[in-house]
Amino acid sequence: MAEQQYSRWFPILNIFHGYNREILLRDLLAAAIVTVLLIPQSLAYAILAGLPAEVGLYASILPLIVYGIFGTSRTLSVGPVAVVSLMSATALAEVTASGAVDYLSAATALALLSGAILAVLGALRLGMLANFLSHPVISGFITASALLIALSQLRHLLGIPASGDTAPELIASLWGNLNTVNNLALITGLGVVLFLYWARAYGAGLLQAMGLSSSTAELLSRAAPAMGVLATMGLSFGLGYEARQVALVGFIPSGLPVLNLPKISLPLLEALLVPALMIAIIGYVESVSVAKTLAAKRRQRIDSNQELIALGMANMGAGFSGGFPVSGGFSRSVVNDAAGAQTQLASIFTAVGIALAALFLTPFLYYLPKTTLAATIIVAVLSLVDFSILGKTWHFAKADFLAVTLTIAVTLLLGVEPGVACGVGVSLLLFIYRASKPHIAEVGLVEGTEHFRNIHRHKVKTIPEILTFRVDGRLIFSNIGVLEERIYIDLARNPKVKHVILMCSAVNEIDWSALEVLESIDRALVERGIQLHLSEVKGPVMDCLKKSNFLQRLSGDVFLSQYQAFARLG
């Protein structure tokens, strides 16, 4: 029993049963490949967040180890990601504008606070909160954020100064500085962009033609960003990019991050609370979506509540080790999965690889052009842009289309934080709207059967004296008024009705407010000489009704089946 309890809190303990040399080798291979991919990504996303490049390496060491211990996904790779980095940059720019706190201290505090929020939600078993953010809204926010990130990186690609937090600001700033484009930086950046797209489209095929297996070729093609980094570092050194005014990453101190408690004050916590909450929510939703997708392929299970704790601890680890907020990365996790990672130890081995890079490889990164990192980010984030969601939602549900469109527009025009707030607000409004509009159908008997269907969709038998409604959903305070209005409207159209039957086969809950309205409806019907009946009431709903005196006061009967009610009353 104690062992089960420990393995619940520390899922990594489950992997050691049957762990062998073959699994170890697969984990090591996956870690080596992900390390190669993660080094340029971590540098790029740190710069995107407005932080020194080495902070990206720091955010890819302890968080990976912590997630490996607490996480339930065997393939999710945690570290800096594009959307969270952009959200961090926006939040940190506002908090540090006054100069009361330095940027790095605010970044570590933001990581610690977002991690604490996630950990508390996990301890309270509130993983289901992520379900209140609709997928179309999340897709719209990520699409708009990806476009903002791409726009923000064009300044490095062009080698020009530019700034702004919204699409109009960024476009205006870029347009106003086009006369200062650094041609060498532009050529280098565009070359990397074209190479990355070429590698994505044709790299695997070319490598297979050279005799490599499809899986090996696919993995090597995904290492294209690292190849771009190495090639442009060589060009930078050989052609003297620094003397030609091409911005370089520059000096990166060697060594491991120092563990310490971030400098936190009450005013800083108050300023960071809302951004930390938004980062926590978006990062969690993105991570769990990736983890569940990869786990489903392997028929493995993800514990949503434990993932909250794991991601919370990973972010707190980033805060204690001089990093910034982290999340599960889609591209890295896919590579980790494809490379054959078998357990969470692959993440820990990756952290070791990043630590070695921080110790020994940083001097070589001095000559890395920022335009290369910008090109890497642009190619990565543009793959997140999904405008097809607009067409899909337009044809499927106009409410979802409006929600997606509004989220994209607000994010692009007003910035990331208003975009997140809009996404959360729209998701909740959609939930409330749909909860307040249950599907209510008048039903009749399909002749020759005992089935009842919507009179507007099927050819059915009805009796003028009987009016039957099927309610598809919960009857609660927010929607009972819709049912009440529908009953009175239909009764006004049909004065011959003597019996109203509520077919409750799809009703799984009735709250006290709804019960009081049903009692009111029953009294109003009795005054008109009409009886109210129920049919096909589910057990849990019947248990609730029995706790009140509603059944004793009900003017009609409760029937086991709708067919029985129809036969007896007709």
Number of C-alpha atoms within 10 A of each C-alpha: 6 7 9 12 10 13 15 16 16 18 23 21 16 16 14 9 7 8 12 9 9 10 17 16 15 17 25 23 19 25 29 20 20 31 26 20 21 30 21 23 26 25 25 30 28 27 23 27 28 19 22 19 24 26 26 30 30 30 33 34 30 30 34 33 23 23 32 29 21 25 30 28 27 27 31 34 34 30 31 31 27 27 30 24 25 25 23 28 22 19 23 25 15 11 19 18 11 9 8 9 16 14 18 20 19 25 29 29 29 33 31 27 26 31 30 23 23 31 25 14 19 21 14 12 15 15 21 11 11 15 10 13 20 19 16 21 28 22 22 27 29 26 26 29 30 25 21 26 24 20 21 24 25 22 23 25 31 26 24 21 15 22 15 17 21 20 22 15 17 20 17 13 17 23 11 13 15 15 9 12 17 18 14 17 24 22 14 22 27 18 15 26 24 13 18 24 14 14 20 16 12 12 21 23 16 14 17 15 12 10 9 15 12 14 14 14 19 21 19 19 22 23 20 22 28 17 18 23 22 17 14 21 21 15 16 21 15 10 11 13 20 14 9 13 12 24 20 20 20 18 15 17 13 16 16 18 20 10 13 11 15 19 13 16 11 8 9 17 15 10 17 22 15 15 23 25 18 19 31 27 21 21 23 23 23 20 24 23 15 21 29 19 14 23 19 11 9 11 10 14 14 19 16 22 19 25 24 32 27 28 33 33 27 36 37 31 30 35 32 23 24 27 34 35 35 36 30 26 22 20 19 23 23 19 24 29 22 16 24 19 26 21 24 26 24 31 33 24 23 28 29 20 23 29 22 16 19 22 14 12 15 19 15 15 19 17 25 24 27 26 31 31 28 28 28 25 24 22 17 20 20 15 11 18 18 14 15 9 19 20 10 14 18 15 10 11 10 13 15 23 21 16 25 28 21 19 30 29 18 21 29 24 17 16 23 29 19 15 25 26 17 21 27 21 17 22 24 15 13 18 14 13 14 14 17 18 16 18 13 15 18 21 22 26 21 17 12 6 8 12 14 22 17 18 16 11 9 13 13 16 13 19 14 12 15 20 23 26 20 23 19 17 19 20 26 18 17 17 20 22 17 15 22 15 12 14 19 14 11 13 16 10 9 14 11 14 19 19 21 21 24 23 26 23 17 14 19 16 16 20 15 14 14 21 19 14 17 21 18 12 17 21 18 15 20 15 9 11 11 20 21 24 19 23 22 20 22 15 10 12 15 16 11 15 18 11 9 12 10 16 16 11 11 18 16 18 15 19 18 13 17 26 17 14 21 22 8 9 12 12
